[in-house]
Amino acid sequence: MRKFMMVISIGAVGLLSCQKPIQLESAVLLKAKAKADLTGAGNTYYVDPSGSDDSTGTSTTAAWRTLSKINASVFAPGDRILLKSGGVWNDTLHIKNSGTVDAPIVIDKYGGEVRPIINGGGKRNGSNALYLNKVSYFEVNNLELTNTVPSGTSYAATGIRVVGGSSSGTAISNVTIKNCYVHDVNGAADGQTNYNKSSGGIILDGKIYSALVQSCHVANCSVEGIRTTGDRAMAARSKDIVIDNNLIEYIYGDGIVISGVTGGSKITHNTVYKACMNPGSENYAGIWTIGSLNTLVAYNEVYGMTGGGANDGVAFDADGYDTNSVTDGDIFEYNYSHDNNGGFMLFMNQAKNIKVRYNVSVNDIGTTRLKKLFLIEKTTYDSREIYNNVFYIKNPAGSLFHVMNGVSSGKPYANFSNNIFYTTSTINNLSTQADNGLKFNNNCLFPSSTFTALNWGTTVRSNNFYEDPAFVSPIGGNGLDAAKGYDVGSGSPVVNAGVFIHNNGGQDFAGSTLPLGNPDVGAFQHAVIANAGSSLADAYVRNGTYASTNYGTTADLVVKSDAASYARKAYTKFDLAMITKPKVSSAKLKMFVAGVNTATQRTINIYTTNTTSWLENNINWNNAPMDTVLVGKIAVSGIGLQTIDVTSAINRLLTATDRKASFLFLNAGAASSTNDMSFSSREAASNKPTLELQY
């Protein structure tokens, strides 16, 4: 191999040194430019009912006319197919070409804000108004589609169908459908010829890796609203399917279904209204999962379910009936369901490791059919955790838990903790099966007379209580904000009454941070207690000959007004860094008086200090901070708990950057040898100082 040597002369070096330094572009910027270049390389095709298929289609003045022209064309990555705003086509659109990760193919509108309309016409069984056949890296935006089957015929019909890979084949990937309006798809219903539950508004069929259906409106469709279908065997499942922020209403069957997914899938921020409209015996639900691994169902509103079959019609369902359809690890949280005739939730026998938390259910027991809140199949899985929910029941209940056969050797297992069950009516039975496998731990059940009169069978019960939770405004209504009326007041018995649950999600229905310790009962969190511990320092100081002595490790915080060398004052400090809110609704400083001298009474002033930088192991009378703002006074005459309202002080401190609260306790009265008293410090075995914060 020949070697090359490069010699740079002194003159060249001097010239280079005078030049401005070269600014290298970041990898992110280079990638963005490359994507823009690839996207720009694609063609834009325009389609206008007034155009001509003999035109090039590449400008608004040379637009194509028909969907047939699009169907017959081949498109390349980066191409854009734009339909004229307000244009109407009575045909179907079938696409078979894929984009790339940097250059997707896009269908959209141009020339105005009104969506272009595609009326599929329902002309054959299995028809689709828009058919995306095994395409990847494809986006559909801003279309209005119908697929109305002609009167007198019975066909399965779908508005938008995406066909993915086969069970043993390669998955398609990265398909997006946004801001589309799909309506009046009147496919064959229960018992009719060509009935197919894999038809309806928007159907994602087969193996798909990464799909987004977002901000769409699906209305007046049969059978389904939005759902995935395909093989549920684990190797054939889809993944990363996201159904977000859609409105689904007036649906004959199911509202939203995610079926056959292995992870990363979400059903979030959707509104499902008047699904399950079927009058017959076929079972449907508002939102449900089957053959699903770790799917998140959150921030959805489901209401107005009237049908759903003899057994179903629930708002939510964790499904599964055989080894292929096992649903494992799904989470249903922060949802609001109300006014559903069929109940709140169904657990099928192959649903395991399911979490149901921070949901608000209002009036989800109807006036017909089973009149139940939960439908549960017998199972061998004792791993359904239902905690920190609110169940507000208005109508007479046949049973809270209606049990079905499922696995004959199993039981309808479910574990309930920190929930509020509240009824304004009657409940005939807790469960339709006395040997029920239920566990009730630390729930608020009201009224006592209704719940204590139930036959609890073999239900395992511990620490449940029967006090009125005192909801702030339990009037119901539409929208997630209406659910906040089932929050409780600061004096509610459910505040600070919960049991700690590991991996609890970290926040409540309203987004408030959950405490590191025990939470409230119900879907809303109020109190976060900063206990004496690693985040707290305290000490007392003494004057005179003891002015340089530190008393930071004693079990007592002594306060006394007396002569030199005998006067004492105490300090305690809390870390506010855990508070994520700009203000609190209540802050209570709780100090336990552990001892008093013989004086009948003494008044202790509580101040915030001018600095919080003092340290427990070196604070003394000489370096202790001065008092600044008086925040309260307490009269101490004997041993016991003292509670000081420091709300204003904490809210003032929250506006600063220090994020700490330092308090001084001082007896400003006349000197006396008998007016001393002591609080328990954080080193005490019990009754340590606490700062109770309520949002």
FENKA-V122269 format. One record per residue. N is the residue number from 1. PSI is psi as a letter, one per 20 degrees, with the letter a starting at -180 (999 if undefined). OMEGA is omega in radians with two decimals (NA if undefined). Layout:
BEGIN
{{N,PSI,OMEGA} {N,PSI,OMEGA}}
END
This chain:
BEGIN
{{1,p,3.13} {2,p,3.10} {3,q,3.12} {4,p,3.08} {5,p,3.12} {6,p,-3.14} {7,p,3.10} {8,p,-3.11} {9,r,3.13} {10,h,3.13} {11,g,3.14} {12,h,3.11} {13,g,3.11} {14,g,3.12} {15,g,3.14} {16,h,-3.11} {17,i,3.12} {18,i,-3.11} {19,q,3.06} {20,q,3.13} {21,q,-3.14} {22,p,3.11} {23,o,3.14} {24,p,3.12} {25,q,-3.13} {26,q,3.11} {27,h,3.13} {28,g,-3.14} {29,g,3.12} {30,h,3.12} {31,g,3.12} {32,g,3.12} {33,g,3.13} {34,g,3.11} {35,g,3.12} {36,h,3.14} {37,g,3.14} {38,g,3.13} {39,g,3.14} {40,h,-3.11} {41,h,3.13} {42,r,3.11} {43,q,3.02} {44,p,-3.12} {45,p,-3.11} {46,q,-3.13} {47,p,-3.04} {48,p,3.11} {49,i,3.12} {50,j,-3.10} {51,a,-3.12} {52,p,3.11} {53,i,3.07} {54,i,3.12} {55,r,3.12} {56,h,-3.12} {57,j,-2.99} {58,j,3.04} {59,r,-3.13} {60,h,3.14} {61,i,3.11} {62,l,-3.06} {63,q,2.96} {64,r,-3.09} {65,g,-2.92} {66,r,3.01} {67,h,3.10} {68,h,3.10} {69,g,3.10} {70,g,-3.11} {71,h,-3.09} {72,i,-3.05} {73,q,3.06} {74,p,-3.10} {75,q,-3.06} {76,r,3.09} {77,p,-3.13} {78,i,3.13} {79,q,3.09} {80,p,3.13} {81,o,-3.02} {82,p,3.12} {83,q,-3.07} {84,p,3.08} {85,p,-3.14} {86,i,3.11} {87,q,-3.12} {88,p,3.09} {89,p,3.11} {90,m,-3.03} {91,a,3.07} {92,q,-3.11} {93,p,-3.11} {94,p,-3.10} {95,q,-3.07} {96,j,-3.09} {97,q,-3.10} {98,q,2.97} {99,b,3.07} {100,r,-3.09} {101,h,-3.13} {102,i,-3.08} {103,m,3.12} {104,q,2.96} {105,p,-3.02} {106,p,2.92} {107,p,-3.10} {108,a,3.11} {109,r,3.03} {110,q,2.97} {111,j,3.12} {112,r,-3.09} {113,i,-3.12} {114,p,3.14} {115,q,2.93} {116,q,-3.01} {117,p,3.02} {118,o,3.09} {119,o,-3.05} {120,h,3.06} {121,i,3.08} {122,l,-2.94} {123,i,3.13} {124,r,3.09} {125,p,-3.13} {126,j,-3.09} {127,q,3.11} {128,p,3.09} {129,g,3.04} {130,p,-3.03} {131,o,3.09} {132,o,-2.96} {133,n,3.08} {134,l,3.10} {135,q,3.06} {136,q,3.14} {137,m,-3.05} {138,p,3.14} {139,p,3.04} {140,p,-3.08} {141,q,2.83} {142,l,3.06} {143,q,2.96} {144,p,-3.05} {145,p,2.96} {146,r,3.03} {147,m,-3.02} {148,o,-3.14} {149,p,-3.12} {150,q,3.13} {151,p,3.11} {152,i,3.10} {153,r,-3.12} {154,n,-3.13} {155,q,2.87} {156,p,-3.10} {157,q,-3.13} {158,q,3.08} {159,f,3.09} {160,p,3.06} {161,p,3.03} {162,p,-3.14} {163,p,3.14} {164,b,-3.13} {165,r,3.11} {166,r,-3.09} {167,g,-3.11} {168,j,-3.07} {169,a,-3.12} {170,p,3.12} {171,q,2.89} {172,r,-3.08} {173,q,2.95} {174,m,3.03} {175,p,-3.09} {176,p,3.05} {177,o,-3.04} {178,q,2.98} {179,k,3.08} {180,q,3.11} {181,o,-3.12} {182,p,-3.05} {183,r,3.08} {184,l,3.01} {185,n,-2.96} {186,m,-3.14} {187,r,-3.12} {188,p,-3.08} {189,a,-3.11} {190,p,3.05} {191,i,-3.13} {192,q,3.07} {193,p,3.11} {194,j,3.06} {195,p,-3.10} {196,o,-3.11} {197,i,3.06} {198,k,3.10} {199,r,3.13} {200,c,-3.02} {201,f,3.12} {202,p,-3.08} {203,p,3.04} {204,o,-2.93} {205,p,3.09} {206,a,-3.04} {207,o,-3.08} {208,p,3.05} {209,o,3.10} {210,o,3.05} {211,q,3.14} {212,p,2.97} {213,o,-2.95} {214,p,3.04} {215,k,3.09} {216,q,3.08} {217,o,-3.14} {218,p,-3.02} {219,q,3.04} {220,l,-3.09} {221,q,3.08} {222,p,0.29} {223,g,-2.97} {224,r,3.01} {225,f,3.04} {226,p,3.10} {227,q,2.95} {228,q,3.06} {229,r,3.12} {230,a,-3.11} {231,p,-3.14} {232,i,3.03} {233,q,-2.95} {234,g,-3.10} {235,h,-3.08} {236,i,-3.04} {237,q,3.03} {238,r,3.06} {239,q,3.10} {240,l,3.06} {241,p,-3.09} {242,p,3.08} {243,o,-2.89} {244,p,2.94} {245,l,3.12} {246,q,2.99} {247,o,3.13} {248,o,-3.07} {249,q,3.13} {250,m,-3.12} {251,p,-3.10} {252,g,-3.07} {253,c,-3.09} {254,q,3.09} {255,f,3.11} {256,p,3.08} {257,p,2.92} {258,o,-3.05} {259,p,3.03} {260,m,3.13} {261,q,-3.05} {262,i,3.11} {263,q,3.10} {264,j,-3.08} {265,q,-3.07} {266,q,2.94} {267,o,-2.95} {268,q,2.98} {269,k,3.12} {270,q,2.99} {271,p,3.10} {272,o,-3.08} {273,p,3.11} {274,l,2.82} {275,a,-3.14} {276,l,-3.12} {277,i,-3.11} {278,p,3.14} {279,i,-3.01} {280,b,-2.99} {281,i,3.12} {282,q,-3.04} {283,p,3.09} {284,r,3.12} {285,r,-3.12} {286,f,3.10} {287,p,3.13} {288,r,-3.13} {289,q,3.09} {290,q,-3.06} {291,l,-2.94} {292,p,3.10} {293,o,3.01} {294,l,3.06} {295,q,3.11} {296,p,3.06} {297,o,-2.94} {298,q,3.04} {299,k,3.10} {300,q,3.00} {301,p,3.13} {302,p,-3.12} {303,q,3.06} {304,k,3.06} {305,p,-3.10} {306,h,-3.11} {307,c,3.10} {308,j,3.11} {309,r,-3.07} {310,h,-3.05} {311,h,-2.89} {312,c,-3.08} {313,j,3.13} {314,r,3.09} {315,g,-3.05} {316,q,-3.07} {317,p,2.92} {318,o,-2.90} {319,r,3.12} {320,p,-3.04} {321,i,3.09} {322,a,-3.03} {323,h,3.10} {324,h,-3.01} {325,j,3.14} {326,p,3.03} {327,p,-2.95} {328,o,2.99} {329,j,3.12} {330,q,-3.13} {331,p,3.07} {332,o,-3.03} {333,q,3.06} {334,k,3.11} {335,q,3.09} {336,o,3.08} {337,q,-3.12} {338,q,3.02} {339,l,3.07} {340,p,-3.04} {341,h,-2.98} {342,i,3.12} {343,r,-3.08} {344,g,-2.97} {345,q,3.06} {346,p,2.96} {347,o,3.03} {348,r,-2.97} {349,h,-3.14} {350,k,3.03} {351,p,-3.09} {352,q,-3.14} {353,l,-3.11} {354,p,3.04} {355,p,3.08} {356,o,-2.96} {357,q,3.07} {358,k,3.04} {359,q,3.05} {360,p,3.13} {361,p,-3.08} {362,p,3.05} {363,l,3.12} {364,j,2.93} {365,o,-3.06} {366,a,-3.05} {367,j,3.12} {368,r,3.09} {369,c,-2.93} {370,i,3.13} {371,l,-3.09} {372,r,3.06} {373,g,3.10} {374,q,2.94} {375,p,-3.05} {376,p,3.02} {377,q,3.04} {378,q,-3.06} {379,r,3.00} {380,i,-3.10} {381,o,3.06} {382,m,-3.01} {383,k,3.04} {384,o,-3.09} {385,o,-3.13} {386,o,-3.04} {387,q,3.08} {388,l,3.03} {389,r,3.01} {390,p,3.07} {391,o,-3.09} {392,o,-2.97} {393,p,-3.11} {394,h,-3.05} {395,q,3.07} {396,p,-3.11} {397,p,2.98} {398,g,3.06} {399,q,3.04} {400,h,-3.09} {401,o,3.09} {402,p,-3.01} {403,p,3.05} {404,r,-2.94} {405,g,-3.11} {406,c,3.09} {407,o,-2.98} {408,h,-3.12} {409,i,-3.06} {410,a,3.08} {411,r,3.11} {412,m,-3.04} {413,p,3.00} {414,p,-3.09} {415,o,-3.06} {416,p,3.12} {417,q,3.01} {418,k,3.11} {419,q,2.97} {420,p,2.99} {421,o,-3.04} {422,p,3.12} {423,q,3.02} {424,j,-3.09} {425,b,-3.08} {426,q,3.06} {427,o,-3.11} {428,g,-3.08} {429,q,2.95} {430,g,-3.09} {431,q,3.08} {432,i,3.07} {433,o,-3.08} {434,h,3.09} {435,n,-2.81} {436,i,3.11} {437,j,3.13} {438,q,3.04} {439,p,-3.13} {440,o,-3.10} {441,o,2.99} {442,l,3.06} {443,q,3.03} {444,o,-3.07} {445,o,-3.07} {446,p,0.10} {447,q,-3.11} {448,g,-3.06} {449,h,-3.13} {450,g,-3.00} {451,h,3.12} {452,h,-3.14} {453,i,-3.10} {454,q,2.99} {455,o,-3.06} {456,i,3.08} {457,c,-3.13} {458,j,3.11} {459,p,3.08} {460,o,-3.06} {461,p,3.07} {462,p,2.99} {463,k,3.03} {464,q,-3.13} {465,r,-2.86} {466,l,-3.12} {467,q,3.11} {468,p,-3.12} {469,i,3.09} {470,m,3.07} {471,q,-3.07} {472,h,-3.11} {473,m,-3.03} {474,m,-3.09} {475,i,3.09} {476,b,-3.09} {477,a,-3.07} {478,q,3.13} {479,q,-3.10} {480,h,3.13} {481,h,3.12} {482,h,3.13} {483,h,-3.11} {484,i,3.02} {485,i,3.12} {486,j,2.84} {487,r,-3.11} {488,r,3.11} {489,r,-3.07} {490,h,3.14} {491,j,-3.09} {492,q,3.09} {493,i,-3.14} {494,i,-3.14} {495,p,-3.13} {496,j,-3.04} {497,j,-3.06} {498,r,2.99} {499,q,-3.09} {500,p,3.12} {501,p,-3.14} {502,q,3.10} {503,l,-2.99} {504,j,3.09} {505,i,2.98} {506,i,3.13} {507,r,-3.08} {508,a,-3.10} {509,h,-3.08} {510,j,3.14} {511,j,3.11} {512,q,-3.12} {513,p,3.11} {514,q,-3.11} {515,r,3.05} {516,h,3.12} {517,b,-3.07} {518,p,-3.13} {519,a,2.96} {520,r,2.98} {521,q,-3.09} {522,a,-3.04} {523,i,-3.06} {524,p,-3.12} {525,p,-3.12} {526,g,-2.99} {527,p,2.97} {528,o,-3.07} {529,p,3.03} {530,n,-3.10} {531,q,3.03} {532,p,-3.09} {533,b,-3.05} {534,h,-3.11} {535,j,-3.03} {536,p,3.01} {537,q,3.03} {538,q,-3.12} {539,r,2.90} {540,q,-3.13} {541,q,-3.07} {542,q,-3.03} {543,a,3.08} {544,c,-3.09} {545,i,3.14} {546,j,-2.99} {547,h,3.14} {548,j,-3.13} {549,p,3.11} {550,p,3.10} {551,l,-3.06} {552,i,-3.07} {553,j,-3.14} {554,r,3.13} {555,i,-3.11} {556,q,3.00} {557,o,-2.99} {558,p,3.09} {559,p,-3.10} {560,q,2.98} {561,o,-3.07} {562,a,-3.12} {563,r,-3.14} {564,p,-3.11} {565,i,-3.13} {566,i,3.11} {567,q,3.14} {568,q,3.01} {569,q,-3.01} {570,q,-3.12} {571,q,2.99} {572,q,-3.01} {573,p,-3.14} {574,q,3.07} {575,p,-3.14} {576,j,-3.03} {577,h,-3.09} {578,i,-3.09} {579,o,-3.11} {580,i,-3.12} {581,q,3.11} {582,i,3.10} {583,r,3.08} {584,q,3.10} {585,h,-3.14} {586,p,3.04} {587,p,-3.11} {588,p,3.03} {589,o,-3.06} {590,o,-3.10} {591,p,-3.12} {592,p,3.09} {593,o,-3.07} {594,i,-3.13} {595,q,3.08} {596,q,3.04} {597,a,-2.94} {598,i,3.09} {599,q,-3.07} {600,g,-3.07} {601,q,2.99} {602,q,3.11} {603,p,3.13} {604,p,3.07} {605,q,3.11} {606,p,-3.12} {607,q,2.80} {608,q,-3.06} {609,r,-3.08} {610,i,3.04} {611,q,3.09} {612,j,-3.02} {613,i,-3.13} {614,q,-3.11} {615,q,-3.05} {616,h,-3.03} {617,j,3.09} {618,j,3.10} {619,p,3.06} {620,a,-3.07} {621,h,-3.06} {622,h,-3.07} {623,j,-3.11} {624,q,3.13} {625,q,-3.14} {626,r,3.02} {627,q,3.13} {628,f,-3.05} {629,p,3.08} {630,p,-3.11} {631,i,3.11} {632,r,3.09} {633,q,3.03} {634,q,3.05} {635,p,-3.06} {636,p,3.11} {637,i,-3.13} {638,a,-3.12} {639,q,3.10} {640,r,-3.09} {641,p,3.04} {642,p,-3.14} {643,p,-3.09} {644,p,3.10} {645,o,-3.12} {646,k,-3.08} {647,g,-3.11} {648,g,-3.13} {649,g,-3.13} {650,g,3.13} {651,h,3.06} {652,g,-3.13} {653,h,3.14} {654,i,3.10} {655,i,3.14} {656,r,-3.11} {657,i,-3.05} {658,h,3.10} {659,k,3.03} {660,q,3.09} {661,p,-3.13} {662,p,-3.10} {663,q,3.07} {664,p,3.08} {665,p,-2.99} {666,p,2.97} {667,o,-3.09} {668,j,-3.13} {669,a,-3.13} {670,q,3.12} {671,p,-3.13} {672,q,3.12} {673,i,-3.07} {674,j,-3.08} {675,j,-3.12} {676,q,3.08} {677,r,-3.13} {678,p,2.97} {679,q,2.95} {680,p,3.12} {681,a,3.12} {682,i,3.06} {683,i,3.13} {684,q,-3.12} {685,h,-3.12} {686,r,3.09} {687,l,-3.14} {688,q,3.10} {689,q,3.06} {690,q,3.01} {691,o,-3.08} {692,o,-3.07} {693,p,-3.12} {694,p,-3.12} {695,999,NA}}
END
